[in-house]
Amino acid sequence: MTRNTPEFAQSLTIQLNRAAHVVTARIATVLKERYRLRLTEWGILSQLSEHGALSQTDLVRLTGYDKVSISRAAIGIVKRRLAKRWICGEDGRVHFLVLTSEGEAMAVETGQTVADIEAGLLSTIALDRAADFRAILTEVKDLAKPSTEEHMLQPRTILLRVVA
């Protein structure tokens, strides 16, 4: 019988998944050992550092993590005083997270650590090939996104108008 499908191990899905798993595990190990941070906690710190105050809904959209993971990570970073909760004056049901000065320092330091790990992983690849690799990953991700994702940006826009 002739097979017209690629072998499992060679499929794009499996190759991307395995590569992401290995890289993520390496970064997660370093974050845990050096900073006592879980990957989701680092993701929140990074997004708060980049965007400022964000709701948990914003963080789900920006990070791709599920609500439960975001909620648990938010509790962790608030307990460690890396972030504070801020309740929206217009709608008390909406809570925002904002970095403390300790959280901002941690975001900068861990961001540099992650950048160094990534640079080390790509150091044996020529710079133009590394840039092409990142561009291809972005293109594949964008092509695979469901078209309904565009409507997910509207709640943030509305929310920011209410807060402002």
Salt bridges, closest charged atoms under 4 A:
GLU41 OE2 - ARG38 NH1 3.65
GLU50 OE2 - HIS51 NE2 3.70
ASP58 OD1 - ARG61 NH2 3.90
ASP58 OD2 - ARG156 NH1 3.42
ASP91 OD2 - ARG93 NH2 2.95
GLU118 OE1 - ARG134 NH2 3.81
ASP142 OD1 - LYS145 NZ 3.63
GLU149 OE2 - LYS145 NZ 3.86
